[in-house]
Amino acid sequence: MFFSSYLKNFFISLIFLCLMFEFSWAKDLITPAQGKNLINSLGEKKNSFLIEISRKEDECLKLFFSGNCLENLLIEHDKGIREFEIKKQIILKRVRIYESKLRKKRRENKIKNSR
């Protein structure tokens, strides 16, 4: 029991660190068109992930004792969906940063031109 809680905390910490580094790398700005393309490709990957989960669920249901298999599959599903949502939010954040920098530039140019 201790080992599993240790592993769980390790993975949560690892995901947190990855997110922190991901947001600090937000210098990689994404235009809205690029963001839309990335989100579409992410959606395609998510759909293939869901198809794979569905296939695994069918395999689990064929087992006589399928409880453990279904429980592990549920954990895998939730983890995968969470990862897709995090990636989507990172893309959207990079697009917002790109747009905010554009607005800032326009304001600065407008102020320069008005003087």
MIDOSE-1310 file (N, C-alpha, C; in nm, 2 decimals, decimal comma, always signed):
residues 115
mffs	+0,08/-0,12/+0,00/+0,00/+0,00/+0,00/+0,09/+0,13/+0,00; +0,19/+0,12/+0,08/+0,28/+0,24/+0,09/+0,35/+0,27/-0,05; +0,39/+0,16/-0,11/+0,46/+0,17/-0,24/+0,36/+0,24/-0,35; +0,24/+0,19/-0,35/+0,15/+0,25/-0,45/+0,12/+0,40/-0,42
sylk	+0,10/+0,44/-0,30/+0,08/+0,58/-0,27/+0,21/+0,66/-0,30; +0,32/+0,60/-0,28/+0,45/+0,67/-0,31/+0,46/+0,69/-0,47; +0,42/+0,58/-0,54/+0,42/+0,59/-0,69/+0,32/+0,69/-0,74; +0,21/+0,69/-0,68/+0,10/+0,79/-0,72/+0,15/+0,93/-0,69
nffi	+0,21/+0,96/-0,58/+0,26/+1,09/-0,55/+0,38/+1,13/-0,64; +0,46/+1,03/-0,68/+0,57/+1,06/-0,77/+0,52/+1,10/-0,91; +0,42/+1,03/-0,96/+0,36/+1,06/-1,09/+0,29/+1,20/-1,09; +0,22/+1,23/-0,98/+0,15/+1,36/-0,97/+0,26/+1,47/-0,97
slif	+0,37/+1,45/-0,89/+0,48/+1,55/-0,89/+0,54/+1,56/-1,03; +0,56/+1,45/-1,09/+0,62/+1,45/-1,23/+0,53/+1,53/-1,33; +0,40/+1,51/-1,32/+0,31/+1,58/-1,41/+0,31/+1,73/-1,38; +0,31/+1,76/-1,25/+0,32/+1,90/-1,21/+0,45/+1,97/-1,26
lclm	+0,56/+1,90/-1,25/+0,69/+1,96/-1,30/+0,68/+1,98/-1,45; +0,63/+1,88/-1,52/+0,62/+1,89/-1,66/+0,53/+2,01/-1,70; +0,42/+2,03/-1,63/+0,34/+2,15/-1,66/+0,41/+2,28/-1,63; +0,48/+2,28/-1,52/+0,55/+2,41/-1,49/+0,66/+2,44/-1,60
fefs	+0,73/+2,34/-1,64/+0,83/+2,36/-1,75/+0,75/+2,39/-1,88; +0,64/+2,33/-1,90/+0,57/+2,36/-2,03/+0,52/+2,50/-2,03; +0,47/+2,55/-1,92/+0,43/+2,69/-1,92/+0,55/+2,79/-1,93; +0,66/+2,75/-1,87/+0,78/+2,84/-1,88/+0,83/+2,84/-2,02
wakd	+0,80/+2,74/-2,10/+0,85/+2,74/-2,24/+0,74/+2,80/-2,33; +0,66/+2,88/-2,28/+0,55/+2,94/-2,35/+0,61/+3,05/-2,45; +0,74/+3,06/-2,46/+0,80/+3,15/-2,56/+0,77/+3,10/-2,70; +0,74/+2,97/-2,71/+0,70/+2,91/-2,83/+0,56/+2,95/-2,86
litp	+0,54/+3,07/-2,92/+0,41/+3,12/-2,94/+0,34/+3,05/-3,06; +0,21/+3,04/-3,05/+0,14/+2,97/-3,15/+0,03/+3,06/-3,21; +0,03/+3,08/-3,34/-0,08/+3,16/-3,40/-0,21/+3,09/-3,38; -0,32/+3,16/-3,39/-0,45/+3,10/-3,38/-0,47/+2,98/-3,48
aqgk	-0,42/+3,00/-3,61/-0,44/+2,90/-3,71/-0,36/+2,77/-3,67; -0,23/+2,80/-3,62/-0,15/+2,68/-3,58/-0,22/+2,61/-3,46; -0,27/+2,69/-3,37/-0,34/+2,64/-3,25/-0,46/+2,55/-3,29; -0,54/+2,60/-3,39/-0,65/+2,52/-3,44/-0,61/+2,39/-3,50
nlin	-0,50/+2,39/-3,58/-0,45/+2,27/-3,64/-0,40/+2,17/-3,53; -0,33/+2,23/-3,43/-0,28/+2,14/-3,32/-0,39/+2,08/-3,25; -0,50/+2,16/-3,22/-0,61/+2,10/-3,14/-0,68/+2,00/-3,23; -0,70/+2,02/-3,36/-0,76/+1,92/-3,44/-0,68/+1,79/-3,44
slge	-0,55/+1,80/-3,45/-0,47/+1,68/-3,45/-0,47/+1,61/-3,32; -0,48/+1,69/-3,21/-0,49/+1,64/-3,08/-0,63/+1,56/-3,06; -0,73/+1,62/-3,13/-0,86/+1,55/-3,12/-0,86/+1,42/-3,20; -0,79/+1,41/-3,31/-0,77/+1,29/-3,38/-0,70/+1,18/-3,29
kkns	-0,60/+1,23/-3,23/-0,52/+1,14/-3,14/-0,61/+1,09/-3,02; -0,69/+1,18/-2,97/-0,78/+1,15/-2,86/-0,89/+1,04/-2,91; -0,94/+1,06/-3,03/-1,03/+0,96/-3,08/-0,97/+0,83/-3,10; -0,85/+0,82/-3,15/-0,78/+0,69/-3,17/-0,75/+0,63/-3,03
flie	-0,72/+0,72/-2,93/-0,70/+0,67/-2,79/-0,83/+0,61/-2,74; -0,95/+0,67/-2,76/-1,07/+0,62/-2,71/-1,11/+0,49/-2,78; -1,08/+0,48/-2,91/-1,11/+0,35/-2,98/-1,02/+0,24/-2,92; -0,90/+0,27/-2,89/-0,81/+0,17/-2,83/-0,86/+0,13/-2,69
isrk	-0,91/+0,23/-2,62/-0,97/+0,20/-2,48/-1,09/+0,11/-2,50; -1,17/+0,14/-2,60/-1,29/+0,06/-2,62/-1,26/-0,08/-2,66; -1,15/-0,10/-2,74/-1,11/-0,23/-2,78/-1,06/-0,31/-2,65; -0,99/-0,24/-2,57/-0,94/-0,30/-2,45/-1,05/-0,34/-2,35
edec	-1,15/-0,25/-2,35/-1,27/-0,28/-2,27/-1,34/-0,41/-2,31; -1,35/-0,43/-2,45/-1,41/-0,55/-2,50/-1,33/-0,67/-2,46; -1,20/-0,66/-2,46/-1,11/-0,77/-2,42/-1,14/-0,80/-2,27; -1,15/-0,69/-2,19/-1,17/-0,71/-2,04/-1,30/-0,78/-2,02
lklf	-1,40/-0,74/-2,09/-1,54/-0,80/-2,07/-1,54/-0,95/-2,11; -1,45/-0,99/-2,19/-1,45/-1,13/-2,23/-1,39/-1,22/-2,12; -1,32/-1,16/-2,02/-1,26/-1,23/-1,91/-1,37/-1,27/-1,81; -1,35/-1,38/-1,74/-1,45/-1,43/-1,64/-1,44/-1,33/-1,52
fsgn	-1,32/-1,30/-1,47/-1,31/-1,21/-1,36/-1,25/-1,08/-1,43; -1,34/-0,99/-1,46/-1,29/-0,87/-1,53/-1,28/-0,75/-1,44; -1,30/-0,76/-1,32/-1,30/-0,64/-1,23/-1,17/-0,57/-1,23; -1,06/-0,64/-1,21/-0,93/-0,57/-1,20/-0,89/-0,51/-1,34
clen	-0,92/-0,59/-1,44/-0,89/-0,54/-1,58/-0,97/-0,41/-1,60; -1,10/-0,41/-1,57/-1,18/-0,29/-1,59/-1,13/-0,17/-1,51; -1,09/-0,20/-1,38/-1,05/-0,09/-1,29/-0,92/-0,03/-1,35; -0,83/-0,11/-1,39/-0,70/-0,06/-1,45/-0,73/+0,02/-1,58
llie	-0,83/-0,03/-1,66/-0,87/+0,04/-1,78/-0,93/+0,17/-1,75; -1,01/+0,18/-1,65/-1,07/+0,31/-1,61/-0,96/+0,41/-1,57; -0,86/+0,36/-1,49/-0,75/+0,45/-1,45/-0,67/+0,50/-1,58; -0,65/+0,40/-1,67/-0,58/+0,44/-1,79/-0,66/+0,54/-1,87
hdkg	-0,79/+0,52/-1,88/-0,88/+0,62/-1,95/-0,87/+0,76/-1,89; -0,89/+0,76/-1,76/-0,89/+0,89/-1,69/-0,76/+0,96/-1,71; -0,65/+0,89/-1,69/-0,52/+0,95/-1,71/-0,50/+1,00/-1,85; -0,54/+0,92/-1,95/-0,52/+0,97/-2,09/-0,61/+1,09/-2,12
iref	-0,73/+1,09/-2,07/-0,82/+1,21/-2,10/-0,76/+1,33/-2,03; -0,71/+1,31/-1,91/-0,65/+1,43/-1,84/-0,53/+1,48/-1,92; -0,45/+1,39/-1,97/-0,33/+1,44/-2,05/-0,37/+1,51/-2,17; -0,48/+1,47/-2,24/-0,52/+1,54/-2,36/-0,58/+1,67/-2,32
eikk	-0,65/+1,68/-2,21/-0,70/+1,81/-2,17/-0,59/+1,91/-2,13; -0,49/+1,86/-2,07/-0,38/+1,94/-2,03/-0,31/+2,00/-2,15; -0,28/+1,91/-2,25/-0,22/+1,95/-2,38/-0,30/+2,06/-2,45; -0,43/+2,04/-2,45/-0,52/+2,13/-2,51/-0,51/+2,27/-2,44
qiil	-0,51/+2,27/-2,31/-0,50/+2,39/-2,24/-0,37/+2,46/-2,26; -0,26/+2,39/-2,27/-0,13/+2,45/-2,30/-0,13/+2,51/-2,44; -0,19/+2,45/-2,54/-0,20/+2,51/-2,67/-0,28/+2,64/-2,67; -0,40/+2,63/-2,60/-0,48/+2,75/-2,59/-0,41/+2,86/-2,52
krvr	-0,33/+2,83/-2,41/-0,26/+2,93/-2,34/-0,15/+3,00/-2,43; -0,08/+2,92/-2,51/+0,02/+2,98/-2,60/-0,05/+3,07/-2,71; -0,17/+3,03/-2,75/-0,24/+3,12/-2,85/-0,28/+3,25/-2,78; -0,33/+3,24/-2,66/-0,36/+3,36/-2,59/-0,24/+3,45/-2,56
iyes	-0,13/+3,39/-2,53/-0,01/+3,47/-2,51/+0,03/+3,54/-2,64; +0,02/+3,47/-2,75/+0,05/+3,52/-2,88/-0,04/+3,64/-2,91; -0,17/+3,62/-2,89/-0,26/+3,73/-2,92/-0,24/+3,85/-2,83; -0,21/+3,82/-2,70/-0,19/+3,94/-2,61/-0,06/+4,02/-2,65
klrk	+0,04/+3,95/-2,70/+0,16/+4,02/-2,74/+0,13/+4,10/-2,87; +0,04/+4,05/-2,95/+0,00/+4,13/-3,07/-0,07/+4,25/-3,03; -0,16/+4,24/-2,93/-0,24/+4,36/-2,88/-0,15/+4,46/-2,82; -0,05/+4,41/-2,75/+0,05/+4,50/-2,68/+0,13/+4,58/-2,79
krre	+0,17/+4,51/-2,89/+0,24/+4,57/-3,00/+0,16/+4,68/-3,07; +0,03/+4,65/-3,09/-0,06/+4,74/-3,16/-0,07/+4,87/-3,07; -0,09/+4,85/-2,94/-0,11/+4,96/-2,85/+0,02/+5,05/-2,85; +0,13/+4,98/-2,84/+0,26/+5,06/-2,84/+0,27/+5,14/-2,98
nkik	+0,24/+5,08/-3,09/+0,25/+5,15/-3,22/+0,15/+5,26/-3,22; +0,03/+5,24/-3,17/-0,07/+5,34/-3,17/-0,03/+5,46/-3,08; +0,04/+5,43/-2,97/+0,09/+5,54/-2,88/+0,20/+5,62/-2,95; +0,29/+5,54/-3,02/+0,40/+5,61/-3,09/+0,35/+5,70/-3,20
nsr	+0,25/+5,65/-3,28/+0,20/+5,73/-3,39/+0,12/+5,85/-3,35; +0,06/+5,84/-3,23/-0,02/+5,96/-3,18/+0,07/+6,07/-3,13; +0,19/+6,05/-3,10/+0,28/+6,15/-3,05/+0,33/+6,24/-3,16
